[in-house]
Amino acid sequence: MRIIFTILIVCGVFLAYGQDTVPEDIFYPASDLEYIPAEADYELIADRLSCIENEIPLNYHERVHAFVNYFAVKDREYTRLMIERKNLYFPLFEKYLKKYGLPDELKYLSIVESGLNPRAVSSARAVGLWQFMAYTGRHYGLNNDWFIDDRMDPEKSTEAACKYLKQLYNMFGDWEFAISAYNTGPGNVRKAIRKSGYKKTFWEVYPYLYRETRSYLPQFIAIMYVLNYAEEHNFQVEDMQYAMAVDTVLVKDHLHLETFANQLNVCVDDLKALNPSLRYNMIPETPNGYLFKIPADLKPMLDERRVAILDTAARVGKAELEKLAKNAPGSTYGRERIVYRVRSGDVLGKIAERHNVGLSDLRKWNNIRGSMIRVGQNLVIYTNASSAPVASAKPVIKTTENGTRMYVVQPGDTLWDISRKLSGVSIDDLKKLNSLTSNNIKPGQELIIGK
């Protein structure tokens, strides 16, 4: 579920009061600067929405009305925070939306996704301003490892989101469906359309969408309305946030942020805010380098003492970072990447055991939730370069009194492994000789391999 959905389910309380009323005890006297105006009536809000409607339809619906009440009345602190933050990111969003020929209104979608928080992480492990899952992020060029997560990079993730939204619109030719597909995936939207009997409009298909997705477009329309009519709802915001002027430094060697900050007399939190994709307070050593953002007014000072400052910052914390990376679950640090093609008889757990890796890590590297794999599937495995697969072990073979040769099954063995170890013996031969009806075998089992 998306970041703010969990706090918004309470907005259903407004429906209980009726669409044109709000509990009286939440209002303040008219003389108070924080006086909350009575909600505008249904028709007035619908009319206001029509005034800001551009390319994306802003159809008013009782669910939209409930979310308008939530943002404008119930959780004004959250809405005020969004108003404060919008100038940090909206200019960036507008730049990339224009680049990809997309509606400007889509900039409000990041509020629904992440509350304009580049480090937001959902319960489903979606990350960043645009809440990309790892697999989808990699598909759109957002790499993530144990040092850097591009999904938290505002520029990179915004461009990726624009590419994805453009693709979704090309699939459906309808912005209401495309926005819903951004939340739930295009397959689930198509499934809902099928269940509806192939209805043509979003609100006809609406009842067949998953519960979270039914709230997604209404939230988007509601937050767009409230931010455009914030003054009419008496939002008083004094601490507007704006993007800091920045410059960049290409850093190829390890760099310890706090050491760097101390030398330039800058707050380390400012550096972290400018570089949210860094998982730790350090930049790793990388061959292509990391484009490190710093406050623009620090660049002349850095240029004067560049070698000394970067050299000092490179001497601190490197061993600590390597230790963190090596011990992190699913870490790929210092490992060799191989691609394993699944063969008949393979089981995920045995593949992990054979390559001396954890089953949970193997699942994580390949975005597998259960244990289902298929013949011909390619699995990415990160192995220790010095460790050889168990399958390369010398076969254990016995000969019985009547001359029958027997193979003793070893931990991690599959029929395919055994056929590789034994020249001239196929998987079918093993199954026929031992009357096997499946590929299941267990350690210590003795298999006939011939005479």
FENLIN-V758453 format. One line per field, one symbol per residue. phi: phi as a letter, one per 40 degrees, with the letter a starting at -180 (. if undefined). psi: psi as a letter, one per 30 degrees, with the letter a starting at -180 (. if undefined). A space follows every 10 residues. Layout:
phi = ???
psi = ???
//
This chain:
phi = .cdccccccc cddccccgcb bbdccccbdc ccccdccddc cdcccdcccc cbcbcccbcc adccdccdcc ccbcbccccc cccccdccbd dcccccccdc gbcccccccc cccbgfbcbc bcccgcbgdb fccdccdccb gccabcbbbc cccdcccccc cccccccccc cbgacccccc cccbgccccc ccccccggcc bdcccdcccc dccccccdcd ccccccccbc ccbfcbbbbc cbcccbbbbc bbcdaccccc cccbfbcccc ccccbccccb cabccbccgb cccbddcccd ccdcbdcccc cccccbgccc cccdccccdg cbcgbccbbb ccbdgcbdcc ccccbfbccc cccccbfbcb bcbbcgccbc bbbcdcccdd cccccbbbbc ccgccbbccb dgcbdcdccc cbcgbccccc cccbfccacc bbdgcbbcbh b
psi = klefefffff ffeeefflfg lkkffflllf fkfgkjlkkl leeeeeeeef ffkcekkikk lfeeeeeeee efeeifeeee eeeefefefe eeeeeeeeeg hlkfffffef eeefhhjfgk klfggkkaeg ikleeeeeeg gjlkagekjf ffjeeeeeee eeeeeeeeef efgkeeeeee feefkeeeee eeeeefghlf lefefeffll eefffeeeee eeeeeeefhe efghkjjfik klkkklllkj jflkkjeeee eefghlkfee eeefiffkel hlklkkeflk jkklkeffee eeeeheeeee eefffkgeee eeeeeefkkg kgkglkklkk kklkfkkeee eeeeghlkee eeeefghkeb gkllkfkkkk kjlkffkkkf fflkkjklkl eggkkkkjkl kfkleeeefe ejkgjleeee eefghkfagk llkfkkkkga .
//
